[in-house]
Amino acid sequence: MPISNHDKLQLLKDLLQNQAAENYMSTDEAAQIERLLSTLSDDPTLQPVIQQTLGLMQEKHQLNHEPFQQNDVEQWLNALSLE
């Protein structure tokens, strides 16, 4: 049974919150974030603000597999909470 987009967004938020708290992103977490971003960005039913946020996250993630900047994570979590 596939997970819903709501559950995928919640998983993404959980990964971001964990990364922000630890200031660390494992290889597995980076791969999971990449898969979630890829899957969610293809969904035209998501709100435009969420699609834009996912696009920004994809750009940052593709450029760098280091932990995201704290201020970026906070902004993304705020935007994703609008869902």
ABEGO torsion letter per residue (X at the ends): XBBBAAAAAAAAAAAAAAAAAAGBBBAAAAAAAAAAAAAAAABAABBAAAAAAAAAAAAAAAABABBBBAAAAAAAAAAAAAX
